[in-house]
Amino acid sequence: MGRLCAISILLFAGVVIARGQQTSAGVLSDTDKTAIIESVLDLELRNQNSVPDFTSIRRVSSDNIELVDPSKLSRLGFTLVADGDLRQSKKHHIVQYLVVRKISLRDGVAVVALSRVTEGRPCFSAPFSREQTYTYEARQVSNGWVAELTRRPTPSISLGTKPSAAMRTH
């Protein structure tokens, strides 16, 4: 009986140690993913309210984050929207939403690619799509995860020049 108890304790300890090693090797638990997404969206909300980024995107695609509890996002002021609902909406309207493109773990730092997407079909016009991807890094601290914005999209500059009459061919 004592041997069985000792073996059980060793197996349990082995599972706990292996689970801790998994996180450092690049596998995130659903709880960690949720906390990382919350931290990134909290920072995204503050960035959207800043002068250079002023926008108000509150819809988040469920794509790549299906397991996140919608109530956790709604506490931050966001709404989790099914990918199919977004596809349906953009057939007849212009929609703006956020989508998590990727979450990866490198050396204990979670790297999150978050895109701001605007797409759809305006009245009397062809469908369009515009996407700006931001990179966030989240680090685990004693009370959760803390995110920071590490890369903004490069601004697209359109000179809008028209060809001169000499360059036009008829």
WODAQUI-V193725 format. One record per residue. N is the residue number from 1. RES is the residue in three letters. SS is DSSP state (a for helix, b for strand, c for the rest). PSI is psi in whole degrees, 0 to 359 (999 if undefined). Layout:
N;RES;SS;PSI / N;RES;SS;PSI
//
This chain:
1;MET;c;318 / 2;GLY;a;324 / 3;ARG;a;318 / 4;LEU;a;320 / 5;CYS;a;317 / 6;ALA;a;319 / 7;ILE;a;319 / 8;SER;a;318 / 9;ILE;a;317 / 10;LEU;a;317 / 11;LEU;a;316 / 12;PHE;a;315 / 13;ALA;a;321 / 14;GLY;a;319 / 15;VAL;a;316 / 16;VAL;a;316 / 17;ILE;a;316 / 18;ALA;a;320 / 19;ARG;a;319 / 20;GLY;a;324 / 21;GLN;a;328 / 22;GLN;a;316 / 23;THR;a;318 / 24;SER;a;341 / 25;ALA;c;359 / 26;GLY;c;5 / 27;VAL;c;126 / 28;LEU;c;140 / 29;SER;c;163 / 30;ASP;a;325 / 31;THR;a;315 / 32;ASP;a;317 / 33;LYS;a;316 / 34;THR;a;314 / 35;ALA;a;322 / 36;ILE;a;313 / 37;ILE;a;317 / 38;GLU;a;315 / 39;SER;a;318 / 40;VAL;a;316 / 41;LEU;a;326 / 42;ASP;a;315 / 43;LEU;a;321 / 44;GLU;a;319 / 45;LEU;a;316 / 46;ARG;a;322 / 47;ASN;a;320 / 48;GLN;a;328 / 49;ASN;c;355 / 50;SER;c;160 / 51;VAL;c;311 / 52;PRO;c;333 / 53;ASP;c;10 / 54;PHE;c;116 / 55;THR;c;173 / 56;SER;c;74 / 57;ILE;c;118 / 58;ARG;c;358 / 59;ARG;b;136 / 60;VAL;b;126 / 61;SER;b;141 / 62;SER;c;351 / 63;ASP;c;126 / 64;ASN;c;355 / 65;ILE;c;37 / 66;GLU;c;331 / 67;LEU;c;357 / 68;VAL;c;134 / 69;ASP;c;119 / 70;PRO;a;330 / 71;SER;a;331 / 72;LYS;a;324 / 73;LEU;a;322 / 74;SER;a;331 / 75;ARG;a;330 / 76;LEU;c;353 / 77;GLY;c;12 / 78;PHE;c;157 / 79;THR;b;126 / 80;LEU;b;124 / 81;VAL;b;132 / 82;ALA;c;141 / 83;ASP;a;321 / 84;GLY;a;323 / 85;ASP;a;323 / 86;LEU;a;317 / 87;ARG;a;318 / 88;GLN;a;317 / 89;SER;a;321 / 90;LYS;c;354 / 91;LYS;c;329 / 92;HIS;c;355 / 93;HIS;c;169 / 94;ILE;b;128 / 95;VAL;b;147 / 96;GLN;b;135 / 97;TYR;b;166 / 98;LEU;b;146 / 99;VAL;b;132 / 100;VAL;b;113 / 101;ARG;b;324 / 102;LYS;b;143 / 103;ILE;b;123 / 104;SER;b;159 / 105;LEU;b;123 / 106;ARG;b;118 / 107;ASP;c;42 / 108;GLY;c;2 / 109;VAL;b;126 / 110;ALA;b;125 / 111;VAL;b;124 / 112;VAL;b;124 / 113;ALA;b;115 / 114;LEU;b;126 / 115;SER;b;139 / 116;ARG;b;119 / 117;VAL;b;135 / 118;THR;b;121 / 119;GLU;b;165 / 120;GLY;b;200 / 121;ARG;c;106 / 122;PRO;c;163 / 123;CYS;c;135 / 124;PHE;c;32 / 125;SER;c;164 / 126;ALA;c;153 / 127;PRO;c;151 / 128;PHE;b;166 / 129;SER;b;133 / 130;ARG;b;135 / 131;GLU;b;135 / 132;GLN;b;123 / 133;THR;b;130 / 134;TYR;b;145 / 135;THR;b;128 / 136;TYR;b;148 / 137;GLU;b;134 / 138;ALA;b;136 / 139;ARG;b;141 / 140;GLN;b;129 / 141;VAL;b;180 / 142;SER;c;329 / 143;ASN;c;25 / 144;GLY;b;218 / 145;TRP;b;142 / 146;VAL;b;126 / 147;ALA;b;153 / 148;GLU;b;145 / 149;LEU;b;123 / 150;THR;b;339 / 151;ARG;b;130 / 152;ARG;c;160 / 153;PRO;c;150 / 154;THR;c;136 / 155;PRO;c;138 / 156;SER;c;126 / 157;ILE;c;122 / 158;SER;c;119 / 159;LEU;c;337 / 160;GLY;c;29 / 161;THR;c;145 / 162;LYS;c;145 / 163;PRO;c;143 / 164;SER;c;166 / 165;ALA;c;326 / 166;ALA;c;333 / 167;MET;c;341 / 168;ARG;c;142 / 169;THR;c;143 / 170;HIS;c;999
//
